[in-house]
Amino acid sequence: MRPAFMKNVHAIYAGEVISSADQAVGAIRCQFIPNTYIVLTMKDLDCKIETMSIYTGEASITRNSDHITTYAKKRGGEANAIYAEAFMLLRSIE
């Protein structure tokens, strides 16, 4: 992506994906280091849990409501909030 063609884009972020790949022992993967947090309300979290319930093809402990809530609490603790979602700023375009 060349910045010259993206006049309205000022930042590019990577979102954290909760998946069963996180459970792989010895897996080689890029490290996710969050540096941006979006505080979630209980309504936001409920919406996320409802949306994730659509993905039934992959039976995974990481996509159930308890795990999603635990992750939101973990990231919330890092963001000084009750619940949050983490992102990693990849590029800032000024």
C-alpha angles and dihedrals in degrees: 000000000000117000092221090070096045105066095161098042114094102166141019119213135186116219125215113252118205107212144141089260086076087067096057114118113232094000116163109228141145113271116246110217109179118216100162128055132192113204112230127211121217087257090054091050093048089051091050092050091049091049093048090051087070090070100080098145094085113056101211135155088216095066100055123107095253093055093045090051092047091051091048090051091048092051090042090057089053090050096044091248137104095249132009143160121228129225135175119224106228100175138002116205116201 
